[in-house]
Amino acid sequence: MKKVLLVAALFIMVQQAHSQIKVHAGLNTAVNSTFVLDQGLKADPRYLSTATYKWAPIGVSFGVDFGKKFGLQLESIRSYMGQLYQVRDAYDQIVGERKFDMTYIQFPLMMKLMSGGSGLARFNFQMGPQLSIIQTGTEILSYVQSTQNIPDEVPPPVGAVANPDGTYDVPAYDEIVTGTDDIQEALYSFQNREIQLAMAMGVDLDITRLVYLSINAKANYSFTDMRGQDLLDLVKSGDVSELFDQRANLAVGLQLGVHFMFGGTRRFNAMDKKLRDEMKGGEF
């Protein structure tokens, strides 16, 4: 008898847990402010970073909510990232630019913590690892003939002439520094994959019985250097014209999503239950 009761209790617990599990799938889009972070470039007086905005046009998501307060969500999104550094001469005049443009397919796996209840809106916080696979990428350095302040740790560009005041007269330059195009040598390539940390916080809004809208502020940061290892070794050796430091991607932006909730959204399920309870109560 005890065994029968135990099996029955376990069956009820499994059924209750199963009834709380909700599966959802959706489409996402985002606008990001993107940065290429490198203390070496920041310490070099020739470069001045500027705000850069990129669009992540379309992505998909699939998630499972294990009850009302915890879930897991896997996303895949095509994201454009980059950064523009203005090149300044010794007289603080803009003489060119250093431009980064990259396209990644990103796969964040997010742990999702949600506020409870069955109201219209639910706040959430998300965090998890993200795999970013590069699709295209270029880093172009371009400036006109100018007089520049070059740090002591940096080898002067080819053809540069030293001046008595410590500046250099450098010839015009317009080249692809790194890239992913087939014509680029392997030495001058980006990392094929980056491991990043992704975080988000925002709100989910139930808009129909089966559809909810998500609005999140989201950020991701890479733990690995975005440059290929061969180029990284060359930079470390001091054989290229820049200070060495880890170069990382950072994106901060706003993400919008539309999601289909299998089995119904939380608010409308609660409304249906309330209506059923009222009808049931009216029968007696």
Secondary structure, 3 states (H helix, E strand, C coil): CHHHHHHHHHHHHHHHHHHHEEEEEEEEEEEEEEEEEEHHHHHCCCEEEECCEEEEEEEEEEEEEECCCEEEEEEEEEEEEEEEEEEECCCCCEEEEEEEEEEEEEEEEEEEEECCCCCCEEEEEEEEEEEEEEEEEEEEEEECCEEECCCCCCCCCCCCEECCCCCEEECCEEEEEEECCCCCCHHHCECCEEEEEEEEEEEEEECCCCEEEEEEEEEEEECCCCECHHHHHHHHCCCCCCCCCCEEEEEEEEEEEEEEEECCCHHHHHHHHHHHHHHHHHCC
